[in-house]
């Protein structure tokens, strides 16, 4: 009986510590500022990203609409979300985001997102991609 009590307390402690390590990511405070600073210049309703894909990041609703080809965010599943796969460079370099072609690099318009920014977007998607 004593051994099972210790095991229970051990697993309870692990669960409490694990729960405390995961913070909710906010679209408004965490994700949107990343998109506005790094993606809006092309995906704003007029840029080359809109022309190529129909994808806008002007608002949460625009983001969740996706592209001409469909949804880019699958709430709760970053690995099935093309937005995450594109920014994490898990796709053909010709379509990765932000693009690294001569015009964007030469004008200083585009730089890769940091690992922390990519992880923020991944976590937000995995947490359900809420409009919070």
C-alpha positions in Angstrom: 0.0 0.0 0.0 2.8 2.4 0.9 4.5 1.9 -2.5 1.4 2.7 -4.4 0.9 5.9 -2.4 4.4 7.0 -3.2 3.8 6.2 -6.9 0.6 8.2 -6.8 2.3 11.2 -5.2 5.2 10.9 -7.7 2.9 10.9 -10.7 0.8 13.7 -9.2 3.9 15.8 -8.7 5.0 15.2 -12.4 1.5 16.2 -13.6 1.5 19.4 -11.6 5.0 20.4 -12.8 4.2 19.6 -16.4 1.0 21.6 -16.2 2.8 24.6 -14.8 5.4 24.6 -17.7 2.9 25.1 -20.4 1.5 28.7 -20.7 -1.3 29.7 -22.9 -0.2 31.5 -26.0 -2.4 34.4 -26.9 -3.2 35.2 -30.5 -3.6 38.9 -29.7 -0.5 39.3 -27.5 1.9 36.7 -28.9 1.0 35.5 -32.4 -0.5 38.6 -34.1 2.5 40.8 -33.4 4.8 38.2 -35.0 2.5 38.1 -38.1 2.2 41.8 -38.3 5.9 42.5 -38.0 7.0 39.7 -40.4 4.2 38.7 -42.7 1.9 41.6 -43.3 4.1 43.4 -45.9 3.2 40.6 -48.4 0.0 39.2 -46.9 -1.9 42.4 -46.3 -4.6 42.4 -49.0 -2.3 43.9 -51.7 1.1 42.3 -51.4 2.7 39.6 -53.5 1.6 36.9 -51.0 -2.0 37.8 -51.6 -1.5 37.6 -55.3 0.2 34.3 -55.2 -1.9 32.5 -52.6 -4.9 34.7 -51.5 -3.6 34.5 -47.9 -4.0 37.5 -45.6 -2.8 38.0 -42.0 -4.6 41.3 -41.5 -6.9 39.7 -39.0 -7.6 36.5 -37.1 -10.5 35.8 -39.4 -8.3 36.3 -42.5 -5.7 34.0 -41.1 -8.2 31.3 -40.3 -9.7 31.5 -43.8 -6.4 30.3 -45.3 -5.4 30.4 -48.9 -7.1 29.9 -52.3 -6.3 26.2 -51.7 -7.8 26.0 -48.3 -7.1 26.1 -44.6 -3.5 26.8 -43.3 -4.2 26.4 -39.6 -5.6 23.2 -38.2 -6.5 24.1 -34.6 -4.8 21.6 -32.2 -2.5 20.1 -34.9 0.6 22.1 -35.9 2.0 19.2 -37.9 -1.1 19.3 -40.2 -1.0 23.1 -40.4 0.7 24.3 -43.5 1.4 27.7 -41.8 3.6 26.0 -39.3 5.3 23.7 -41.8 6.0 26.7 -44.1 7.6 28.9 -41.4 9.5 26.0 -39.9 11.0 25.2 -43.4 9.6 21.7 -43.5 8.6 22.2 -47.2 10.3 22.8 -50.5 12.5 25.9 -50.2 10.6 27.4 -53.2 7.5 27.8 -51.0 8.9 28.3 -47.5 7.9 31.5 -45.6 9.1 34.0 -45.4 10.4 33.7 -49.0 14.1 34.0 -49.6 14.2 35.2 -53.2 16.4 38.0 -54.4 13.8 40.9 -54.2 12.8 40.3 -50.6 16.3 39.7 -49.4 17.8 42.7 -51.3 15.2 45.1 -50.0 15.5 43.8 -46.4 11.8 43.0 -46.3 12.2 39.4 -45.2 14.2 37.6 -42.5 13.5 34.2 -41.2 11.5 34.0 -38.0 13.4 33.1 -34.9 13.1 29.7 -33.3 11.2 31.3 -30.5 8.7 32.9 -32.9 8.2 29.7 -34.7 7.6 27.8 -31.5 5.1 30.4 -30.3 3.0 29.9 -33.4 3.4 26.1 -33.1 2.3 26.2 -29.5 -0.7 28.5 -30.3 -1.8 26.1 -33.0 -1.4 23.1 -30.7 -3.4 24.9 -28.0 -6.3 25.2 -30.4 -5.5 28.4 -32.4 -7.9 30.4 -30.3 -8.8 34.0 -31.0 -7.7 35.1 -27.5 
